[in-house]
Each structure stands twice: as structure tokens, then as C-alpha cells.
Amino acid sequence: MRSLICLLLQLFMFVLFARMLLSWFPMPPDGFLASVNRALFSVTEPVLAPVRSVVPPVRTGAMAFDLSPIIVFIAIILLSGWIC
């Protein structure tokens, strides 16, 4: 059971990292990468949205820096260290 939880945590970190990478690049709404991005969004957003509601994006002039993926990464690393 413990190894399954560790595997799921690692998979979620991979999916979250892929979402973060794809968010840096503009893509057409009907391409293959757009559908991958939508799938990654649907998997990660239920975890990121509650964190984002507690820690809003940091404004830096005209831009905003979303800290929720970093916070979730740190939480997963700590959780993996404790469980795995």
C-alpha cells in the first residue's frame, strides 16, 4: 500500500511539472498539445485551486506569479519523505 501511495505521489509530481512546462508556451486551442494541456489541467486543478485560494498569486507589476504549484511540490516532497 505504501509503495502505491509513493508511486501516485511521484506520478502527480510528473503531471504537475508537465502542466507547468506547457503553461509557458502558447498553443493553438485545437492542437494535440492543447488537449494534453486540458487533461493535465483537469488532473491538477482540484489540488491547486484550494492552495491558490489561500495563497493568491504574487503581483509583480503587470504580471502575477502563481505560487501554488511550488507549494504543492514542497508538500508532496515532505509527504513522500514521511511516507516513503
Summary of the structure (lengths in Angstrom):
residues: 84
radius of gyration: 14.4
end to end distance: 10.6
largest distance: 46.5
contacts: 193
relative contact order: 0.17
helix: 73%
strand: 7%
